[in-house]
Amino acid sequence: MNLQPYVFFNGRCEEALNFYTEKLGAQVVFKMLFKEAPPDAHNPPRPELADKIMHATVQLGSSTWMASDGNCDPAAGPFNGFSLSLTIEDNASAEKCFNALADGGQIVMPFGQTFWSKGFGMVVDRFGLMWMVTLPPQV
């Protein structure tokens, strides 16, 4: 069994994937636009979604997650009720990733030492996605 997050960026997926590729070293291993999907007479695509990402598979370190533009619903609210936890083995890299995610975002808890880790911080990135960046307990 394998559990993978599937994140919907409500029309900003391409921008988000470019950001994570540049700032975190993520790799987009598969990407399909809505216009590339086979036709479905029962569910015709909305023309304004043609160049949006229907599905992407992203590799970040040893983790694989998925992303999409979703339905591009202007009434959709922000991400809520979850966070992606990014565990990084060394302090300098963890701080670098935390600061990259904070660029254009909002720091919820500054990166620093806690009673459970020598490095932990929480940030909502520019796309509204909450991240927890942490060092493993033994570092």
Secondary structure in CASP SS format (residue, H / E / C, confidence):
PFRMAT SS
TARGET T0000
AUTHOR 0000-0000-0000
METHOD secondary structure of the structure
MODEL  1
M C 1.00
N C 1.00
L C 1.00
Q C 1.00
P C 1.00
Y E 1.00
V E 1.00
F E 1.00
F C 1.00
N C 1.00
G C 1.00
R C 1.00
C H 1.00
E H 1.00
E H 1.00
A H 1.00
L H 1.00
N H 1.00
F H 1.00
Y H 1.00
T H 1.00
E H 1.00
K H 1.00
L H 1.00
G C 1.00
A C 1.00
Q E 1.00
V E 1.00
V E 1.00
F E 1.00
K E 1.00
M E 1.00
L E 1.00
F H 1.00
K H 1.00
E H 1.00
A C 1.00
P C 1.00
P C 1.00
D C 1.00
A C 1.00
H C 1.00
N C 1.00
P C 1.00
P C 1.00
R C 1.00
P H 1.00
E H 1.00
L H 1.00
A C 1.00
D C 1.00
K C 1.00
I E 1.00
M E 1.00
H E 1.00
A E 1.00
T E 1.00
V E 1.00
Q E 1.00
L E 1.00
G C 1.00
S C 1.00
S E 1.00
T E 1.00
W E 1.00
M E 1.00
A E 1.00
S E 1.00
D C 1.00
G C 1.00
N C 1.00
C C 1.00
D C 1.00
P C 1.00
A C 1.00
A C 1.00
G C 1.00
P C 1.00
F C 1.00
N C 1.00
G C 1.00
F C 1.00
S C 1.00
L E 1.00
S E 1.00
L E 1.00
T E 1.00
I C 1.00
E C 1.00
D C 1.00
N H 1.00
A H 1.00
S H 1.00
A H 1.00
E H 1.00
K H 1.00
C H 1.00
F H 1.00
N H 1.00
A H 1.00
L H 1.00
A H 1.00
D C 1.00
G C 1.00
G C 1.00
Q E 1.00
I E 1.00
V E 1.00
M E 1.00
P E 1.00
F E 1.00
G E 1.00
Q C 1.00
T C 1.00
F C 1.00
W C 1.00
S C 1.00
K C 1.00
G C 1.00
F E 1.00
G E 1.00
M E 1.00
V E 1.00
V E 1.00
D C 1.00
R C 1.00
F C 1.00
G C 1.00
L C 1.00
M E 1.00
W E 1.00
M E 1.00
V E 1.00
T E 1.00
L C 1.00
P C 1.00
P C 1.00
Q C 1.00
V C 1.00
END
